[in-house]
Amino acid sequence: MRAVVFAYHSFGVIGLEALLRHGYEVAAVYSHEDDPKEETWFKSVKTFCRERGLKVLTPEDPNRPEEADRIRALKPDIIFSFYYRKMLKPAVLRIPPSGCLNLHGSLLPKYRGRAPINWVLVKGEKETGVTLHYMLEKPDAGDIVGQRAVAITFEDTALTLYRKMEKAAAELLDEVLPKIKAGTQARLPNRIEQGSYFRGRRPEDGKIDWKKSALEIYNLIRAVTHPYPGAFGILEGEKIMIWWAKPAPADHILAPGEIALEEPAVMVGTSAGELQLLEVEYRGRTLQGPDLLEVLKSYEGKSLQ
């Protein structure tokens, strides 16, 4: 079965590995140039393709008429998208006779849209997963081919959850790719009216609202900590990054954002419970343990905004 593949990130490499493992012919790979402003912690699709002699293209807009013509000339039976960051439009989606399939990082129809791994943590979910589904012009709305669930622990960050999702994605693809090739795969309705949709996240979405509970703030921190842009507050007019913290029951009443020292801990008030700061970045320094206590002791009684 001849495929054109749109791929990026480690999910992209996992998808390509699975296709090759199951005997698909990869006619061409569309990917992205890395963003120099983004922390690159994931595998490179371009490097993978070069090492295996696969043709890789990185156009700014894959939906331009000339790109659709190029894809049409490759005569793909099917198109796959693995973590590719641009939506494919009907001119491309209509090309392959066996349709277009996308690997999405949630259990559809829940968490359609962008950044599902981050959003499930922000929302405090206990389970997520991966879904392979047919692509329509409407995002994450086509029939479902297969899913694999992933448990979320209280300690998971976006990175540790992503690693679990990688394993689940490989398992799912090993299960469904032979069926797709044989034409025996299931097609289950994707009931989007029963699900949810979330937009992409921006760095400014990491601003902490100290009027939320300690648990809600913890969920935000673990959703966007390294290698993502991070959660932050404002201290004396300057940004302070909160890279790690943990919720704790309130021993005494602190106003939301109020800093208190409970040696050896640095605590911050919220609307419910307190947050113990464990790793922050302030004025160019990463602070933990005694250094954190020493720097923030002069701010005791003041409030983070």
Backbone as numpy.savetxt, mean C-alpha at the origin, in Angstrom:
# Nx Ny Nz CAx CAy CAz Cx Cy Cz
-0.08 -18.99 -23.51 -0.94 -17.79 -23.51 -0.05 -16.56 -23.51
-0.32 -15.63 -24.42 0.55 -14.48 -24.63 0.00 -13.28 -23.84
0.87 -12.67 -23.03 0.44 -11.60 -22.14 1.27 -10.34 -22.32
0.59 -9.20 -22.18 1.25 -7.92 -21.94 1.01 -7.59 -20.48
2.06 -7.16 -19.79 1.99 -7.00 -18.34 2.32 -5.56 -17.96
1.49 -4.98 -17.12 1.74 -3.67 -16.53 2.15 -3.93 -15.07
3.36 -3.53 -14.70 3.88 -3.98 -13.41 4.83 -2.96 -12.79
4.78 -2.89 -11.48 5.69 -2.05 -10.71 5.79 -2.62 -9.31
6.85 -2.21 -8.60 6.98 -2.54 -7.17 7.26 -4.05 -7.04
7.36 -4.52 -5.79 7.61 -5.95 -5.55 6.44 -6.81 -6.04
5.20 -6.30 -5.91 4.06 -7.04 -6.44 4.24 -7.29 -7.94
4.81 -6.32 -8.64 5.04 -6.48 -10.07 6.01 -7.61 -10.36
7.08 -7.69 -9.58 8.05 -8.77 -9.75 7.41 -10.12 -9.43
6.65 -10.16 -8.33 5.96 -11.41 -7.95 5.02 -11.87 -9.06
4.28 -10.93 -9.65 3.36 -11.28 -10.73 4.09 -11.81 -11.95
5.19 -11.17 -12.33 5.96 -11.62 -13.49 6.58 -12.99 -13.23
7.11 -13.19 -12.03 7.67 -14.50 -11.69 6.61 -15.59 -11.82
5.40 -15.31 -11.34 4.33 -16.30 -11.41 3.95 -16.61 -12.86
3.84 -15.57 -13.67 3.49 -15.80 -15.08 4.53 -16.68 -15.77
5.79 -16.39 -15.56 6.85 -17.18 -16.18 6.86 -18.60 -15.62
6.60 -18.72 -14.32 6.58 -20.04 -13.68 5.49 -20.93 -14.27
4.40 -20.31 -14.70 3.26 -21.08 -15.23 3.20 -21.07 -16.76
4.29 -20.69 -17.40 4.41 -20.87 -18.84 3.73 -19.83 -19.70
3.43 -18.67 -19.14 2.87 -17.59 -19.96 3.99 -16.95 -20.78
3.66 -16.55 -21.98 4.60 -15.81 -22.83 4.40 -14.32 -22.56
5.43 -13.66 -22.05 5.34 -12.23 -21.74 5.87 -11.45 -22.93
4.95 -10.85 -23.69 5.33 -10.14 -24.92 6.01 -8.81 -24.63
5.57 -8.14 -23.56 6.16 -6.85 -23.18 5.70 -6.50 -21.78
6.50 -5.68 -21.10 6.18 -5.22 -19.75 6.16 -3.70 -19.75
5.10 -3.13 -19.24 5.02 -1.69 -19.02 5.25 -1.41 -17.54
6.15 -0.46 -17.25 6.45 -0.15 -15.85 6.61 1.37 -15.71
7.15 1.80 -14.56 7.37 3.21 -14.28 8.85 3.47 -14.01
9.27 4.68 -14.29 10.57 5.13 -13.80 10.44 5.41 -12.31
11.47 5.09 -11.54 11.42 5.36 -10.11 11.40 6.85 -9.85
10.67 7.25 -8.82 10.59 8.65 -8.40 11.77 8.94 -7.47
12.68 9.85 -7.84 13.84 10.12 -6.97 13.47 10.66 -5.60
12.24 11.18 -5.45 11.80 11.72 -4.15 11.18 10.65 -3.27
11.01 9.45 -3.81 10.36 8.36 -3.07 11.41 7.40 -2.54
11.23 6.97 -1.28 12.13 5.98 -0.70 11.90 4.64 -1.40
12.93 4.15 -2.10 12.79 2.93 -2.89 13.22 1.73 -2.05
12.25 1.04 -1.48 12.51 -0.11 -0.61 12.04 -1.41 -1.24
11.53 -1.32 -2.46 10.89 -2.46 -3.11 11.71 -2.94 -4.30
11.36 -4.10 -4.82 12.07 -4.68 -5.95 11.81 -3.89 -7.23
12.78 -3.95 -8.14 12.69 -3.20 -9.40 12.21 -4.10 -10.53
11.09 -3.75 -11.12 10.58 -4.47 -12.28 11.53 -4.31 -13.46
12.07 -3.12 -13.64 12.99 -2.89 -14.76 14.21 -3.80 -14.66
14.79 -3.91 -13.46 15.95 -4.78 -13.27 15.58 -6.24 -13.53
14.43 -6.65 -13.00 13.97 -8.02 -13.22 13.86 -8.32 -14.72
13.27 -7.40 -15.47 13.07 -7.61 -16.91 14.40 -7.67 -17.65
15.32 -6.78 -17.30 16.64 -6.79 -17.96 17.35 -8.13 -17.72
17.27 -8.62 -16.49 17.96 -9.88 -16.15 17.38 -11.06 -16.90
16.12 -10.98 -17.30 15.46 -12.10 -17.98 15.18 -11.84 -19.45
15.72 -10.75 -19.95 15.58 -10.44 -21.37 14.18 -10.08 -21.80
13.38 -9.54 -20.87 12.02 -9.13 -21.20 12.01 -7.68 -21.66
11.21 -7.39 -22.67 11.08 -6.03 -23.17 10.31 -5.19 -22.16
10.89 -4.06 -21.72 10.23 -3.21 -20.73 10.11 -1.79 -21.27
8.93 -1.20 -21.11 8.62 0.14 -21.59 8.12 0.98 -20.43
8.47 2.27 -20.43 8.04 3.14 -19.33 7.46 4.46 -19.86
6.41 4.41 -20.66 5.82 5.66 -21.16 5.12 6.41 -20.03
5.08 7.72 -20.15 4.39 8.53 -19.15 2.90 8.23 -19.15
2.33 8.02 -20.33 0.91 7.75 -20.45 0.70 6.50 -21.30
0.32 5.37 -20.68 0.15 4.13 -21.46 -1.11 4.13 -22.30
-1.97 5.14 -22.13 -3.25 5.17 -22.84 -3.21 6.00 -24.12
-2.06 6.57 -24.44 -1.97 7.34 -25.68 -2.23 6.43 -26.88
-2.80 6.96 -27.96 -3.15 6.11 -29.11 -1.98 5.29 -29.64
-0.78 5.88 -29.63 0.36 5.12 -30.16 0.72 3.93 -29.27
0.47 4.06 -27.95 0.73 2.93 -27.06 -0.32 1.84 -27.25
-1.57 2.24 -27.41 -2.61 1.26 -27.69 -2.31 0.51 -28.99
-1.81 1.24 -30.00 -1.44 0.60 -31.27 -0.29 -0.38 -31.06
0.69 0.02 -30.22 1.83 -0.85 -29.96 1.38 -2.15 -29.27
0.48 -2.00 -28.30 -0.02 -3.18 -27.59 -0.82 -4.07 -28.53
-1.64 -3.44 -29.35 -2.46 -4.20 -30.32 -1.55 -5.01 -31.26
-0.44 -4.41 -31.66 0.49 -5.09 -32.57 1.17 -6.28 -31.91
1.25 -6.28 -30.59 1.85 -7.40 -29.87 0.92 -8.61 -29.79
-0.37 -8.39 -30.12 -1.38 -9.45 -30.16 -1.46 -10.25 -28.84
-1.66 -9.57 -27.73 -1.77 -10.31 -26.47 -3.12 -11.03 -26.37
-3.09 -12.22 -25.77 -4.34 -12.90 -25.44 -4.96 -12.30 -24.18
-4.11 -11.75 -23.32 -4.56 -11.28 -22.01 -3.62 -10.18 -21.53
-4.12 -9.29 -20.69 -3.31 -8.26 -20.05 -3.41 -8.45 -18.55
-2.27 -8.32 -17.86 -2.24 -8.34 -16.40 -1.70 -7.01 -15.89
-2.21 -6.58 -14.75 -1.69 -5.40 -14.07 -1.36 -5.78 -12.63
-0.09 -5.59 -12.26 0.38 -5.88 -10.91 1.00 -4.63 -10.31
0.24 -3.92 -9.51 0.71 -2.73 -8.79 1.12 -1.59 -9.72
0.65 -1.61 -10.94 0.89 -0.51 -11.87 0.07 0.69 -11.40
0.63 1.89 -11.48 0.04 3.04 -10.81 -0.92 3.87 -11.65
-1.09 3.54 -12.90 -2.00 4.31 -13.75 -3.18 3.44 -14.18
-4.34 4.08 -14.27 -5.54 3.38 -14.75 -5.44 3.16 -16.26
-5.84 1.99 -16.69 -5.91 1.70 -18.12 -7.30 2.03 -18.63
-7.35 2.67 -19.78 -8.62 3.13 -20.35 -9.16 2.14 -21.37
-10.42 2.32 -21.78 -11.06 1.33 -22.66 -10.29 0.99 -23.93
-9.58 1.96 -24.50 -8.83 1.67 -25.73 -7.82 0.55 -25.53
-7.26 0.46 -24.33 -6.33 -0.63 -24.00 -7.09 -1.84 -23.48
-8.08 -1.62 -22.62 -8.80 -2.73 -21.99 -9.51 -3.62 -23.01
-9.88 -3.04 -24.15 -10.62 -3.80 -25.17 -9.72 -4.67 -26.05
-8.42 -4.54 -25.92 -7.52 -5.21 -26.87 -7.48 -6.72 -26.71
-7.19 -7.28 -25.54 -6.99 -8.72 -25.46 -8.31 -9.50 -25.44
-8.42 -10.57 -26.19 -9.67 -11.34 -26.24 -10.04 -12.00 -24.92
-9.04 -12.30 -24.09 -9.32 -12.94 -22.80 -9.42 -11.94 -21.66
-9.43 -10.65 -21.97 -9.65 -9.63 -20.96 -8.40 -9.16 -20.25
-8.62 -8.30 -19.27 -7.54 -7.69 -18.50 -7.77 -7.95 -17.02
-6.73 -8.36 -16.32 -6.83 -8.73 -14.91 -5.87 -7.89 -14.07
-6.34 -7.50 -12.89 -5.55 -6.68 -11.98 -5.45 -7.36 -10.63
-4.27 -7.27 -10.01 -4.06 -7.77 -8.66 -4.18 -6.59 -7.70
-5.19 -6.65 -6.83 -5.47 -5.54 -5.91 -5.18 -5.96 -4.48
-4.67 -5.02 -3.68 -4.24 -5.31 -2.32 -5.30 -5.19 -1.26
-6.47 -5.76 -1.48 -7.51 -5.84 -0.46 -8.45 -6.97 -0.82
-9.38 -7.26 0.09 -10.42 -8.24 -0.19 -11.62 -7.49 -0.78
-11.61 -7.35 -2.10 -12.70 -6.63 -2.75 -14.03 -7.29 -2.44
-15.10 -6.48 -2.33 -15.20 -5.06 -2.72 -14.75 -4.07 -1.65
-14.21 -4.54 -0.53 -13.73 -3.62 0.50 -12.43 -2.96 0.04
-12.26 -1.70 0.37 -11.03 -0.95 0.14 -10.63 -0.93 -1.34
-11.62 -0.64 -2.18 -11.30 -0.31 -3.56 -10.51 0.99 -3.57
-9.76 1.24 -4.66 -9.04 2.49 -4.77 -7.58 2.37 -4.38
-7.03 3.50 -3.99 -5.59 3.60 -3.76 -5.20 3.24 -2.32
-3.93 2.85 -2.17 -3.28 2.64 -0.86 -4.08 1.76 0.09
-4.62 0.63 -0.36 -5.44 -0.19 0.54 -4.67 -0.74 1.74
-3.38 -1.04 1.57 -2.60 -1.58 2.70 -2.50 -0.54 3.81
-2.30 0.71 3.45 -2.24 1.77 4.46 -3.60 2.01 5.09
-4.63 2.05 4.27 -5.96 2.37 4.77 -6.50 1.33 5.74
-6.24 0.04 5.49 -6.78 -0.97 6.41 -6.17 -0.82 7.80
-4.92 -0.36 7.87 -4.29 -0.12 9.17 -4.84 1.14 9.81
-5.01 2.20 9.05 -5.60 3.42 9.58 -6.96 3.12 10.20
-7.72 2.26 9.55 -9.08 1.94 10.01 -9.12 0.83 11.05
-7.97 0.30 11.43 -7.93 -0.70 12.50 -8.51 -2.05 12.14
-8.42 -2.44 10.85 -8.97 -3.73 10.44 -8.13 -4.89 10.99
-8.78 -6.04 11.12 -8.10 -7.26 11.61 -7.76 -8.23 10.49
-8.27 -7.96 9.29 -8.03 -8.84 8.16 -8.07 -8.04 6.86
-7.23 -8.45 5.94 -7.29 -7.91 4.58 -6.90 -9.04 3.64
-6.36 -8.74 2.47 -5.97 -9.80 1.57 -5.68 -9.27 0.18
-5.58 -10.18 -0.77 -5.33 -9.82 -2.17 -6.44 -10.39 -3.03
-6.74 -9.69 -4.10 -7.81 -10.08 -5.03 -7.32 -9.96 -6.46
-7.53 -10.99 -7.27 -7.31 -10.89 -8.71 -8.69 -10.72 -9.35
-8.83 -9.66 -10.13 -10.15 -9.35 -10.70 -10.02 -8.80 -12.11
-11.10 -8.90 -12.85 -11.13 -8.31 -14.20 -11.21 -6.80 -14.09
-10.55 -6.14 -15.02 -10.53 -4.68 -15.03 -11.64 -4.10 -15.88
-12.27 -3.07 -15.33 -13.21 -2.23 -16.05 -12.68 -0.81 -16.00
-13.35 0.10 -16.70 -12.93 1.50 -16.62 -13.09 2.02 -15.19
-14.12 1.58 -14.49 -14.33 1.94 -13.09 -13.33 1.17 -12.25
-12.61 1.81 -11.33 -11.53 1.12 -10.61 -12.02 -0.02 -9.72
-11.30 -1.14 -9.81 -11.48 -2.29 -8.90 -12.94 -2.76 -8.86
-13.59 -2.79 -10.02 -15.02 -3.06 -10.06 -15.38 -4.33 -10.83
-14.43 -4.96 -11.52 -14.76 -6.11 -12.35 -14.90 -7.40 -11.55
-15.37 -8.45 -12.24 -15.58 -9.75 -11.60 -14.31 -10.25 -10.93
-14.50 -10.99 -9.85 -13.40 -11.52 -9.05 -13.04 -12.93 -9.53
-11.73 -13.15 -9.72 -11.23 -14.46 -10.13 -10.79 -15.27 -8.91
-10.17 -14.62 -7.94 -9.71 -15.32 -6.75 -9.26 -14.35 -5.68
-9.24 -14.83 -4.43 -8.83 -14.02 -3.30 -8.03 -14.87 -2.31
-7.18 -14.22 -1.55 -6.45 -14.87 -0.47 -6.41 -13.91 0.72
-6.93 -14.36 1.88 -7.01 -13.51 3.07 -5.69 -13.46 3.82
-5.47 -12.34 4.51 -4.27 -12.12 5.33 -4.71 -11.55 6.67
-4.27 -12.15 7.77 -4.57 -11.64 9.11 -3.68 -10.45 9.43
-4.24 -9.46 10.10 -3.50 -8.28 10.54 -3.33 -8.36 12.06
-2.10 -8.30 12.54 -1.86 -8.29 13.97 -1.78 -6.85 14.47
-1.86 -6.70 15.78 -1.82 -5.37 16.39 -0.46 -4.70 16.16
0.58 -5.49 15.99 1.93 -4.93 15.81 2.27 -4.66 14.36
1.44 -5.07 13.42 1.77 -4.90 12.00 1.90 -3.43 11.64
2.90 -3.13 10.81 3.02 -1.84 10.14 2.69 -2.06 8.67
2.67 -0.98 7.90 2.41 -1.14 6.47 3.45 -2.05 5.82
4.71 -1.96 6.27 5.76 -2.78 5.67 5.59 -4.25 6.03
5.35 -4.57 7.31 5.21 -5.98 7.67 3.95 -6.57 7.03
2.91 -5.78 6.92 1.69 -6.26 6.26 1.95 -6.47 4.77
2.69 -5.57 4.16 3.02 -5.72 2.74 3.75 -7.03 2.51
4.69 -7.38 3.41 5.43 -8.64 3.25 4.49 -9.84 3.31
3.50 -9.80 4.20 2.52 -10.87 4.26 1.71 -10.93 2.95
1.39 -9.76 2.43 0.60 -9.69 1.19 1.39 -10.26 0.00
2.70 -10.06 0.00 3.53 -10.61 -1.07 3.37 -12.13 -1.12
3.46 -12.75 0.04 3.34 -14.22 0.12 1.95 -14.65 -0.35
0.91 -13.93 0.10 -0.45 -14.27 -0.29 -0.65 -14.10 -1.79
-0.05 -13.06 -2.36 -0.18 -12.82 -3.81 0.42 -13.96 -4.62
1.62 -14.40 -4.21 2.26 -15.51 -4.93 1.41 -16.78 -4.84
0.86 -17.04 -3.65 0.02 -18.23 -3.48 -1.25 -18.14 -4.34
-1.86 -16.97 -4.34 -3.08 -16.79 -5.14 -2.80 -17.00 -6.62
-1.72 -16.41 -7.12 -1.41 -16.53 -8.54 -1.08 -17.97 -8.92
-0.39 -18.67 -8.04 -0.12 -20.08 -8.32 -1.41 -20.89 -8.41
-2.40 -20.47 -7.67 -3.69 -21.17 -7.68 -4.50 -20.88 -8.93
-4.55 -19.59 -9.35 -5.50 -19.22 -10.41 -4.89 -19.15 -11.81
-3.59 -18.93 -11.95 -3.03 -18.76 -13.29 -3.22 -20.00 -14.17
-3.03 -21.22 -13.64 -3.30 -22.38 -14.50 -4.76 -22.46 -14.95
-5.69 -22.05 -14.09 -7.10 -22.08 -14.45 -7.41 -21.03 -15.52
-6.79 -19.87 -15.39 -7.00 -18.83 -16.42 -6.49 -19.33 -17.77
-5.34 -19.95 -17.76 -4.74 -20.47 -18.98 -5.63 -21.54 -19.62
-6.26 -22.35 -18.76 -7.13 -23.42 -19.25 -8.55 -22.95 -19.54
-8.86 -21.71 -19.18 -10.21 -21.19 -19.39 -11.23 -21.73 -18.41
-10.77 -22.19 -17.24 -11.69 -22.79 -16.26 -11.81 -21.95 -14.98
-11.29 -20.73 -15.00 -11.33 -19.91 -13.79 -12.75 -19.46 -13.46
-12.98 -19.26 -12.17 -14.28 -18.75 -11.72 -14.38 -17.25 -12.01
-15.62 -16.78 -12.09 -15.88 -15.34 -12.18 -17.00 -15.03 -11.21
-16.63 -14.43 -10.09 -17.61 -14.10 -9.07 -17.94 -12.62 -9.13
-19.20 -12.24 -8.90 -19.55 -10.82 -8.96 -18.84 -10.01 -7.89
-18.38 -8.84 -8.27 -17.72 -7.91 -7.35 -18.78 -6.88 -6.94
-19.42 -7.12 -5.81 -20.57 -6.30 -5.41 -20.10 -5.01 -4.76
-19.74 -4.04 -5.60 -19.09 -2.83 -5.08 -20.01 -2.01 -4.18
-21.33 -2.18 -4.33 -22.25 -1.45 -3.46 -22.15 -1.94 -2.01
-21.55 -3.10 -1.80 -21.37 -3.64 -0.45 -19.99 -3.35 0.11
-19.17 -2.66 -0.65 -17.79 -2.42 -0.25 -17.51 -0.97 0.10
-16.28 -0.55 -0.14 -15.85 0.80 0.20 -14.78 1.25 -0.78
-14.62 2.55 -0.91 -13.63 3.13 -1.82 -12.82 4.18 -1.07
-11.50 4.17 -1.26 -10.62 5.14 -0.62 -9.68 5.74 -1.65
-9.46 7.02 -1.51 -8.54 7.72 -2.42 -7.10 7.44 -2.01
-6.17 7.90 -2.85 -4.76 7.79 -2.50 -4.42 8.67 -1.30
-3.39 8.26 -0.58 -2.95 9.04 0.58 -1.84 10.00 0.17
-1.80 11.15 0.85 -0.78 12.17 0.62 0.04 12.35 1.89
1.27 12.86 1.79 2.08 13.06 3.01 1.36 13.89 4.06
0.59 14.88 3.63 -0.10 15.74 4.61 -1.20 14.99 5.37
-1.61 13.82 4.86 -2.59 13.02 5.59 -2.01 12.42 6.86
-0.69 12.52 7.01 -0.04 12.01 8.21 -0.14 12.94 9.41
-0.77 14.10 9.27 -0.93 15.03 10.39 -1.84 14.40 11.45
-1.32 14.32 12.67 -2.05 13.67 13.76 -3.08 14.63 14.35
-4.28 14.12 14.56 -5.33 14.84 15.28 -5.32 14.31 16.71
-4.78 15.10 17.62 -4.62 14.64 19.00 -5.94 14.51 19.73
-7.03 14.97 19.12 -8.36 14.80 19.72 -8.92 13.41 19.45
-8.23 12.63 18.63 -8.63 11.24 18.44 -8.08 10.40 19.59
-8.50 9.14 19.65 -8.04 8.26 20.73 -6.61 7.80 20.49
-5.98 7.33 21.56 -4.61 6.80 21.44 -4.57 5.65 20.45
-5.60 4.82 20.43 -5.64 3.69 19.50 -5.73 4.17 18.06
-6.58 5.15 17.79 -6.71 5.68 16.43 -5.40 6.30 15.96
-4.73 7.02 16.85 -3.46 7.65 16.48 -2.39 6.59 16.24
-2.36 5.56 17.07 -1.43 4.45 16.87 -1.65 3.81 15.51
-2.91 3.61 15.14 -3.21 3.00 13.84 -2.69 3.85 12.69
-2.80 5.17 12.80 -2.25 6.04 11.78 -0.73 5.92 11.73
-0.08 5.93 12.89 1.38 5.87 12.93 1.89 4.60 12.27
1.31 3.46 12.61 1.81 2.20 12.04 1.46 2.06 10.56
0.43 2.80 10.12 0.05 2.76 8.70 1.00 3.53 7.81
1.71 4.52 8.37 2.54 5.39 7.52 3.98 5.53 8.01
4.39 4.70 8.98 5.78 4.77 9.42 6.71 4.24 8.33
8.03 4.29 8.56 9.00 3.87 7.53 8.55 2.57 6.87
8.66 2.49 5.54 9.29 3.42 4.60 8.33 4.45 4.00
7.18 4.63 4.60 6.19 5.61 4.13 6.48 6.98 4.74
5.76 8.02 4.33 6.15 9.39 4.73 6.04 9.72 6.21
5.28 8.95 7.00 5.26 9.15 8.43 4.12 10.02 8.95
3.82 9.85 10.25 2.83 10.67 10.95 3.57 11.76 11.71
2.90 12.90 11.92 3.60 14.01 12.54 2.65 14.91 13.31
3.25 15.65 14.24 2.57 16.72 14.95 3.39 17.99 14.79
2.92 19.06 15.38 3.63 20.34 15.36 3.98 20.71 16.79
5.27 20.93 17.03 5.76 21.28 18.36 6.47 22.63 18.28
5.89 23.61 18.96 6.47 24.96 18.94 6.67 25.46 17.52
5.71 25.17 16.64 5.75 25.65 15.26 6.59 24.81 14.32
7.21 23.74 14.81 8.06 22.89 13.97 7.48 21.49 13.90
7.70 20.83 12.75 7.21 19.47 12.56 8.03 18.50 13.40
7.32 17.60 14.08 7.96 16.50 14.79 7.36 15.21 14.25
8.21 14.36 13.67 7.75 13.10 13.10 7.64 12.06 14.21
6.52 11.37 14.25 6.31 10.30 15.23 6.44 8.97 14.47
7.64 8.40 14.50 7.89 7.19 13.74 7.39 5.94 14.46
7.36 5.99 15.79 6.79 4.85 16.51 6.31 5.30 17.88
5.23 4.69 18.32 4.62 4.99 19.61 3.70 3.84 19.94
3.22 3.80 21.18 2.24 2.77 21.52 1.20 3.35 22.45
-0.05 2.89 22.34 -1.10 3.40 23.21 -0.98 2.81 24.62
-1.41 3.58 25.59 -1.38 3.14 26.98 -2.59 3.71 27.70
-3.10 3.00 28.71 -4.19 3.57 29.51 -3.73 4.86 30.18
-4.64 5.78 30.38 -4.30 7.07 30.99 -4.16 6.91 32.50
-2.96 7.22 33.02 -2.75 7.21 34.47 -3.32 8.47 35.11
-3.31 9.54 34.34 -3.92 10.78 34.80 -4.42 11.51 33.57
-5.19 12.53 33.78 -5.84 13.19 32.65 -4.89 14.22 32.03
-4.56 13.99 30.75 -3.79 14.96 29.97 -4.71 15.51 28.88
-4.57 16.78 28.58 -5.30 17.36 27.45 -4.78 16.76 26.16
-5.60 16.66 25.11 -5.12 16.15 23.83 -3.88 16.90 23.35
-2.81 16.17 23.10 -1.55 16.75 22.64 -0.61 17.16 23.75
-1.05 17.16 25.01 -0.20 17.61 26.12 0.90 16.59 26.40
2.12 17.09 26.58 3.29 16.24 26.83 3.52 16.12 28.33
3.78 14.89 28.78 4.10 14.64 30.19 5.22 13.63 30.28
6.08 13.78 31.26 7.15 12.81 31.49 6.74 11.87 32.60
6.75 10.60 32.30 6.52 9.56 33.29 7.73 8.64 33.20
8.87 9.12 33.75 10.16 8.49 33.49 10.10 6.97 33.68
10.70 6.23 32.69 11.49 6.75 31.57 10.68 7.04 30.31
9.37 7.21 30.44 8.52 7.36 29.26 8.14 8.81 29.00
7.93 9.12 27.71 7.36 10.40 27.29 5.95 10.11 26.80
4.96 10.70 27.45 3.56 10.44 27.14 2.91 11.68 26.53
1.91 11.44 25.70 1.14 12.52 25.09 -0.34 12.20 25.30
-1.12 13.21 25.68 -2.54 13.02 25.89 -3.31 12.92 24.59
-4.43 12.19 24.65 -5.35 12.07 23.53 -6.77 12.16 24.11
-7.76 11.94 23.29 -9.14 11.98 23.80 -9.48 10.74 24.62
-8.71 9.66 24.44 -8.94 8.43 25.18 -7.62 7.68 25.31
-7.07 7.63 26.50 -5.78 7.01 26.72 -4.63 7.96 26.42
-3.43 7.46 26.65 -2.22 8.23 26.36 -1.40 7.50 25.32
-0.52 8.23 24.66 0.36 7.66 23.66 1.79 7.80 24.16
2.50 6.68 24.26 3.90 6.73 24.66 4.77 6.86 23.42
5.53 7.93 23.34 6.42 8.15 22.20 7.65 7.27 22.35
8.01 6.56 21.27 9.15 5.65 21.31 10.25 6.03 20.32
9.86 6.61 19.19 10.86 7.08 18.22 10.29 8.29 17.50
11.00 9.41 17.59 10.57 10.62 16.90 11.76 11.22 16.16
11.44 12.10 15.24 12.48 12.86 14.52 12.16 14.33 14.70
13.12 15.07 15.28 12.87 16.47 15.60 14.15 17.26 15.39
14.01 18.34 14.62 15.15 19.20 14.32 16.35 18.41 13.78
16.02 17.47 12.87 17.07 16.72 12.19 17.65 15.56 12.96
17.14 15.28 14.16 17.66 14.18 14.97 16.60 13.11 15.16
17.00 11.85 15.06 16.12 10.75 15.42 16.35 10.42 16.89
15.29 10.44 17.67 15.39 10.35 19.13 14.66 9.12 19.64
15.35 8.37 20.49 14.77 7.23 21.18 15.32 7.19 22.60
14.66 6.46 23.48 15.17 6.21 24.81 15.57 7.46 25.57
16.75 7.44 26.23 17.19 8.58 27.03 17.30 9.89 26.24
17.71 9.79 24.96 17.81 11.00 24.13 16.44 11.65 23.95
15.43 10.83 23.74 14.07 11.34 23.58 13.61 12.04 24.85
13.87 11.40 25.98 13.48 11.97 27.27 14.21 13.29 27.53
15.49 13.32 27.22 16.30 14.51 27.47 15.84 15.70 26.63
15.56 15.47 25.35 15.18 16.56 24.47 13.78 17.08 24.78
12.85 16.18 25.11 11.46 16.60 25.28 11.11 17.02 26.71
12.05 16.87 27.65 11.71 17.24 29.03 11.44 18.73 29.17
12.06 19.54 28.32 11.84 20.99 28.39 10.46 21.39 27.84
9.76 20.41 27.21 8.44 20.70 26.64 7.32 20.13 27.51
7.64 19.62 28.67 6.61 19.04 29.52 5.55 20.11 29.86
4.31 19.71 29.71 3.19 20.62 29.95 2.77 21.39 28.74
3.60 21.39 27.68 3.23 22.04 26.43 2.49 21.03 25.57
1.92 21.52 24.47 1.05 20.65 23.68 1.51 20.54 22.23
1.41 19.34 21.73 1.58 19.08 20.31 0.31 19.47 19.58
0.49 20.09 18.46 -0.67 20.48 17.62 -0.79 19.50 16.46
